[in-house]
Each structure stands twice: as structure tokens, then as C-alpha cells.
Amino acid sequence: MWDKIKKNKSKIIFIDCCVLLGEIVIKFYPDEIQDKFFEEIFEIFKTTIATTNFSTSSQEEMNYYHKFEIFLYSILTKINNYSNILNVDNFLFLLENFHPEIKLNICFTIMGHIISSKEKLKDPYLAFSLLKIGKYIHDCVETYSSSKEAVSPSNSSNNLSRRKEVTHILTEFIRKVDFGIDYENYLNFLTDARGTYTDIEEIIELLITEVQRLCIQTYILVKGKHNKKTLRFCKVCVAYCQITIPSFKNPLTQMKLLFSTAQIALTNNLISECDSILKMIITLISKIINEIDKKDIEALTSFFKSLLSFLVIVPSNPETPFQLVSGILNIFQNEVDNGGNSDRNSKKANKAKIKLSFYLSLVKYLTTQLQIKLPYHLANIDSNDEIFISDEIYRSEGNNLIDKIITDILGEISEFDSILSIYDYDDYDFLALFCVSCAECFMKDFDKTKYSQSVVGKLIELARKYIESLKKNSAYKQKTDSYREYINRLDI
């Protein structure tokens, strides 16, 4: 029957028969027969398409190509093993030559069935082939966005919906790929994916987290005891992240991903790589510190706390032990005020909140570093309590830095106070809580000297002043009462 179908001169009859015969082959014949059948059909269609001029095609020829789309759709919705089609070399060639809309429909159909399947994609050839099919879907986002029709609000909404759909499909596809312990091949796949899906940040972020996961899985596999091969592999993973992260537009996203990469690098004893990434983070901080929005204060403050908590176990350079924290400190002290008259005070307030929060966290970090034994360690990593044991120069430098920060805290509070109006209740609330927290920190972590007691006394005096300002607004009554109780419990 197939021999007679191939000899038929009518293209329409040929493709109609292929639709029916394809269903029979899929239902009743083994994979070897399916492979041969699809290979022959795609070869015939490739020969036909190579001799076709689409600009002058007749209606019959266009119907033929439309029916071929129906044929593909029919087998794609019925076939169980996509390798039977995607392993045929001519398929991707044919897909490249389809009309854009037909090509997109076919690609969406294939990827839709792939992500709806419960099975993982363990065949590398199939995964890399689907990567190319996913590129057609990925590229349609840019095509739709740049079209002239996208100017209207309705089209803009459609473009956003299409972008979300594409992001979901490609994300689920990447999550389905699983090469087991063949980590190197999977890293090659993620590297190709990075070069293929360049325009959607959600996918790039997923690729980075997948590479980070690979690095951690390698660490677990060797139980923290790397050989040359596994250590080199982890270095490549960290380099992948380090190279890719700067492509993100949002600096906070960059800092978050760089931070997690630095943690993974240190876990795998890649100390120089960790140090390099931390310096990248400091450079980012210097870029965004003058453009801080109120909505970013909480996120940036939380980030600084996490960063300094991590730095507790990061081994310092013996020659410049406080280089990293001094670098961040210099950024705050050398910042430039670029705000206009209308928003200068608002920007100053935002910066002051972040600066004061950082200073307090920095004091806690430094007092921790000067302890005889750090509160936590990382396996196979010598932290500063082991590197600088009984080093008086290290302790002296740390104490001098603490004294300087305490002086800066009092000066910054004074500057912040000078720009406040009587109605800035949120700022008074921040300052009251900050002064109480500082006083408690200094009482617990410092020896009771005249200097420390005078600083604590000054902070409590300031806290009471800001509480009095808050009393003017009844909405803050509960907070002012709790602050008063807090102050009364402090034993000065």
C-alpha cells in the first residue's frame, strides 16, 4: 500500500493517505517501522519543499502544505515516543521551512505534549532537539513584541499573555530534563539553553539555579571531598553563574543570585571565586546606593543582614582582614547626593535608614569576628577565628573599626533628625526602634566602660525623644508603649 501511495502523482491524495496510514503505523507497528515510515515521508516532503517557490505557489500546493500540517498535528497528538520523529534529521529542516504560523503551531503542539507528560526527559538527543524547537517558541515573543500591531492596548495584553505562556512552556520543559548523574552533559544542555533563550529573564534565572543545584549535587555526591575533576566541574558551574548573572537588568536580582553563588562557591572550598563574587556584589551596591526607592529599603536591609551573616565564616585575606566590609563602609561614606530639591530629603531619609541598619549589622558582625570562637563554621573551611588566633593586630583593627562605626551612627542619627518634620511619624518610629536596638546591642556585646555606658545612655535618651514625637499620633500608641517597656527593661 505504501509503495502505491508513494507513486501517486497527486500531492493531495498522497498527503491524505499519509494521514490515515500514519495513524495505522503509530497504533500497530513497532518503533523501527515508525522510524522508517517518518524518515521516508520527511525525505519526500523535503524534496518537494526544496523545489517550491512559495511566492508563486498555486492554491493546490498551499493546500498540500496545509494538509501536511494536519498530518503532523495528527501524529504528534497520537505518538507516544517523540524520539521517533525528532530523531529523524529531516524533521527540523522541514520545520525551518514552514510558514511561521504553521511552524509555531507545530512547536506549541510538541512542547505542550512534552510538558504534560509525567515522564522525565532522559534522552540527551531528544532534549537537545527540543531545545531547538523551544527556540522557535522563544523567538516568537520578540516577533510579537516588535510587530506594528502591538501598539494597541489589546495587542499589548495579548503579547503579555503570550510571553507568560512561552515562559511557562520553556520553564516546564527545562525542569523535565534529567540526565541522572551525567552532570557534564546536563551542564552542556544548560549552556546551550542559555545561548538559545536569551530574552526571558525568568528562564535565565531558572538556568542559573539549575547550575547551582548541579554544583551542590556534586558536593553531596563526593561528600565534600573533591578530586581534581569534580572541583574543576564546580569551578565551571560557578563561572557559568558569574558570567550569566550580569545580564539581568535589576541589580537586586543580580545581588541575590551572586550571593547564593558565593555561598555555593565557599561550600565547595572555592575561596578565591567566592571572594571575586563578593567584590562584584560590593560594586553593585555602589551603583544602586544613590538610586534607592522606599520600596527597596526592606529588601536591601535584609540583604545586608544575610551578607554579613555569611561573611562571619568567610576567611579574610591575612594582610587586609576587613577589606570587604571596609569596602561597603566606604561606599556609604562616599555616596553622592544627586537628588533634586523636591525629593532630596526623601532620598536622604531612605539612605539614612539603610545606612543605619547596615551600621548596626556591621557592629554585630565585627563583635562576632572578635570572639575567641565563631558561633558557626563550614566543613573544610578555616574561618577567621582559626586564621587570626591570638593576633593582636587583627583585634586592634577590629576594635578601631567598631569605635569608628559607633561614632558614625551617632552622627548619622543627628543628620537624619535634622531633615525630619513633625509629621514624619514612620521615620520617628524607625529611629525609636533603632536607638533601642543599638542600646541593647552595645550593652550585651561590649565591656561596661565609661564610653560604652555614655553611648548607651545617649541612645536611650534619643529613643525617648522619638517616642515623645510618636505620641502625637494615636495610631502609634501601641508601639510607643512597647518601646517604653523595652527601655525600662534595659539595665544601664
N, C-alpha and C positions, 0 to 999 in steps of 0.2 A: 504493500500500500504506500509506504514512504517513497519507494522508487518511482511510482507513478505520479505521486504528488510533486516530487522534485522536477519531473519532466513537463509538468503542466505550464503552458505559456502565459496563462492569465495570473497576474500578480494577486488579484483579489481572491480568486479561488484558492491559490496557493496559501495565502495567509489565513483564510477562513478554515482551511483544512488543518493548518498548523495549530490553530486554537483548540480544535477538538482533539487532534492527535496528542497535543501537549498534555491535556488532562488525562488521557489514557496512559501515556508513558509515566506520568507522575504517580498515578494511582496503582499501576500494576507491574511496573518494571523496576529493577534494581538500579543503584546509583551509577553503575558503569554504563548501562544503556542510556540513562538520562544524560550523563556527561556527553556521550557521543551524539545524541539527538540534538542537544542545545548547541554543541560545537558546530554541527553541520548547518543548522538554521542560522546561527550568527555569522557563519562564513558566507552563506548565500546573501544575507542581508547586507553584510559589509561590502560585498562585490557590487550589489545594487546601489547602495548609497554613494559609493565612490564614483559612479558614473552618472549621478543625478545632479542636475542644476536646479536648486530649489527656487531660484528666482524665475525660472521659466517652466516649472513643473505643471503638468496637467492636473485636472481635478482627480483623475483616476489615480495618479501617482500619490497625491496628497491623501486620498482615501486609504491607499495602501499603507502609508506611514502611520496614519491614524489607527488602522486596524492592527498594525504591528505593536502599537502602544497597548491596545486592548489585549493582544496576545501576551505581552509581558506582564500586564496587570493580572491577567488570568492565572498565569503560572506562579507569579510572585505571591498571590494570595492563597495558593494551594500547596506549594512546595514546602517540605519540612526542613531540608538541608540547603541553605543558601550557597554553600560551597559548590554545589553542582552548577550554579550559574556564574557566580563571581570568580570561580577558578578558571572559567573559560576566558582566554585572553581577549577575544574579540568583543566581549560584552562592554568593557569600559570604553573601548574605541567607539562602539555604536552609541553609547550614552553621550559621549562627547559631541557627536554629530547630530543629535536630536535637536528639534526646536526647543528653545529654553523652557517653555511652559511644560512641554511633554517630559523633558528631562527632569524638571523639578517634581512633577507628579510621580514619576517612577522612583526618584530618590526618596521622596517622602514616604512612599509605599514601602520600600525596602527597609528604611530606618524605623518606620513605625512598627513593622513586624519584628524587627530585631529587638527593640527596647521592650516590646510587650511579652517577649519570650522570657521564661523563668530561668533558662539555662545561661551560664556564663559563656563568654566568647573566649575559647581556649586555643583556637586555631590562629596562629600568627598571620598566615597568608590571608585568611578571611578578614581579620581585624584590620590589616593594612589596606585591603581592598575597600572595606567600609569607610576607612579614613578618607579615601579619595571621593567616595560617594557623599560623605558628610561635607566635603569641601564645597560641592555644588550647592548644598543647602545653606552653608555658612555664607557663601558669596552672594546669595540672593538677598541677604539683609542689606548689604551695601547697594545692590542694584535697586531695590525698592526705595531705599532712603534717598538715592540720588535722582530718582525719576522726577520728571516735571509735575506729575500728577500728585506728588507727595506734599504739595504746598497747602492744600486744603486741610482743615481740621479733621475731617472724616478720614482722609487718607493717612494723616499723621497717626491717628488712633489705630488704623489698620496696620501701619508699619510697626507700631509698638507691640501690637498683638502678635504679628509675625515674628518679631525679634524674640519675644518671650517663648514662642513655640519652638523656634530654632534652638534657642538656648537650652530649653528643656530636653529636646531630642538629642542634641550633641552631648549634653551632660550625662544623660542616662546611658548613652552609647559608651562613653569613656568609662563609666562606672561598671559596665558589664564586662569589660576586657579583663581577663585574668589568666596570666601565663604561669601560674603556680610559682615555683621557686626560680623560674627563669627570669631573674630580675634584670639582667642586662638587656634582654630582648624587650622587656616591658619598658625599660628606660628609653630604648631606641624608639619605641612606639610613642611614648610621651614627648620625645624630642621632635619627632615628625609632626605630632599633633600641634605642638607649639608653633611650628612654621606654617601649619595649614590653617589653624583657627586663630587669626591674629586680631580680629576686630571686636571680639566679645570678651570683656574683662572677666565676666563670671566664669567662663571656660578656662581662661588663663589662670585664674586663681585656683580652680579645681586641679589643673595640671600641676601647679606648684605644690599643693597639699598632697597630691598623689606621689610626687617625687620625695617629699618629706617623709611620707609613710614608708616608702621603699627604703629610705635610709634607716629609719627606726627598725623596720623588719630585719634588715641586715644586721643591725646591732643585736637584736634579740636572737637571731639565728646563730651568731658566733658567741653569744653570751658575753658580749662586751670585750672579747679578746680577739681583736682584729689580726689578720695576716696581711701581707702586702697587698694582695688582690682585693680583699674586702675593704681595706682602708682606702685604697685608690678609688674604688667604686663609690664610697661615701663622699670622697672629695669631689667626684664628678657630680653627684647629686646636689651637694651644697653649691657648687659652681653654677649648676643649672638654675637654681633658685636665685642666686646672687645676680646672674645676668638678666633673668626674666623680670624680676620684681620692679626695676626702674621703669618698665613700660606702663605701669599704672599711673593714672592721672592724679588720683587722690593721695597726697603724701601720708595721711593717716593710715590708709590701706597699705602703703609701702612699708611704713614703720611696723605695723602689726605683723606682716609677713616676714620682714627682715628679722624681727625679734624672735619669732618661732624658729627661723632658720639658724639664728645664732645659738639658740638653746640646743638644737639638734647637733650642730657642729661641735659644741662643747661636750655633749654627751658622748660623741664618738672620738673624743680626745683630739679634735682638730682645733687646737688653741689659736693658731695664727689666723685661720679662717674666721673663727669667732671674733677675734679682735678686729679684723678687717670689716666685718659686717657691723659691729658696734660703732665703728668710726663712720660708716655710711649712715647709720641712724642719727648720729650727732650732726652730720652735715644736713640731713633732712630737717632736724629740729631748728637749725639756724636759718633755714629757708622759710619756715612757716611761722616762726615766733612772732613776726610783725604783722601777720595776717590772721590773727586768731579771732574767730567768731564766738559769741557767747555759747552757742550750742556745742562747741568743741572743747569747752573748759573741762567738763567732767571726763570726757574720753581721754584728753591729754593728761589730766591729773592722774587718772587711773593707770595710764600707760607708764608714767614716770615711776609710780609706786612699784609696778611689776618689773620695770627695767632695773631699778635699784635693788629689788629683792633678788633678782638674778645675778647682779654684779657682786653680791655677797660671796658667791662661790667661784666667780671668775678670777683666775690667777692674774695678778698685775705684773707689769714689767718691773723687775727689781730696781731698775735705775729711775723710773718715774712711776711709782706705785699708784698715784691718784690722778693719772693723766686723763682718763676717760671722764671722771666726774668733774675734774677741773675744766675740761673742755666744755661740758654742758654749762657749768657755772659761768664761764667766760661769755657764753652766748647770751645769758640773761643780763649780765652786767654791761655788755657792749651793744645791746639792742638799740636800734634807731627808731625814733617815733616819727612815722610817716603819716599819721592821721591828720585830717583837716580839723578846723576849729569846731565844726559841728559834732564830730564823733571822737575827738581826741580823748576826752575824759572817759568815754565808754570803753575805748580800746585800752586806755591806761588801767582801768578797773579790771578788765579781762586779763591783761598781762600780770597785774599785781596778784590776782587770785592764783594763777598758775605758778607764778614765781614763788609766792609764799608757801604754797603746798609743796613745791619741789624742795624748797629750803628745809622744810620740816622733815620731809622724807630723807633728804641728804644727811641731816644731822643724825637721824636714826641709823642710816647706813654706816656712817663713819664711826659711831659709837659701837656698832656691831663689829666692824672691822678691827677695832682696837681691843676686842675681847681676847683672852688667852686661847679660847677655843670657840670656833664659829658654831652657830646653832644647827647647821646642816652642811652636808658635803655631798659631792658627786663621786661615784666609784671611779677609781683610777685617775682622779684629778687632785693634784696638790693645790689647795687653796691658800689664801694669804696667811692664815694662822700657822701654816707649816712653812711657808716660804720666808716669812719675816719674823720667825720666832725669836723673841728677846732682842729685836732690832730697835734700839732706842731712837735712831734717826727716823724710822718709819712712824713710831708712836708720836714723836715730837711733831712731825709734819702733819699727821692726822689731827692732833690736838690744836695746832695753829689754824688749820683749816676750819675746825669746828668753831673756834673763837671768832674767826672772820665771818662765818655764816651767821652766828648769833647777832653780831653787830649789824650785819646786812638785814636781818629780819626786823630788828627794831627800827632801822632806817626806812625800810620798805613800808612797814605799818604806818609810820609817820607820813610818808609820801601819799599813801593810799588815803589816809584820813583827810589830807589837805584838799582832795578833789571831790569829797562827798558832800551831798546836800542833805538837808534834814529829812528828805523823803526817800533816800536810798536804803530802804529797810532790808532788802536782800543782802546788800553789802555789809550793813551793820551786823546782820545775822552771821555772815561768813566770818567777819573779824572777831566777833564774840567767841564763836566756836573755835576759831584758830588760836586765839590767845589762850584759851583754857587748855586746848590740846598741847600747845607748846609748853605751858607751865607744867603740866603733868609729865611730859617727856623729859624736861630738864630736871625735874625733881627725882625721877626714877633712874635716869642714866648718868647723872653727874654727881660727883662728890659734893657734899654740902660745904661750899666755901662762901665767903662773903660775896664774891662775884656772882656765883650761881643763884644765891638767895636774892640778891638785888635784882637780877634779871627776872626771876620768877615773880617777885613782888611787883615789878613794873608791868609784867604781862597780866597779872590778876587785876591790877589797877585799871589797865586798859580794857580788860574784859568787862569790868563793872561799868565803865563809861559807856561801852557799846550796848550793854544790857539796858541802861537807862534810856538810850535813844530808841531801843526797840519797844520799850514800854508805852511809847506814844501811839503805837498801833496795836489794837486789841487782838488782831489776828495772830500776833506773836506771843501772846500771854503764856501759853503752854511751854514754849521754848524758853522764854526768859525765866520761868520758874525752875525748869530743869537745869539751866545754866547756873542759877544761884545755888541750887543744891550741890551741883558738881563742884563749884568753887569752895563751898563750905566743907566739903569732904577732903579737900587738899590740905595736907598737913605742912604748913610752912613755918 
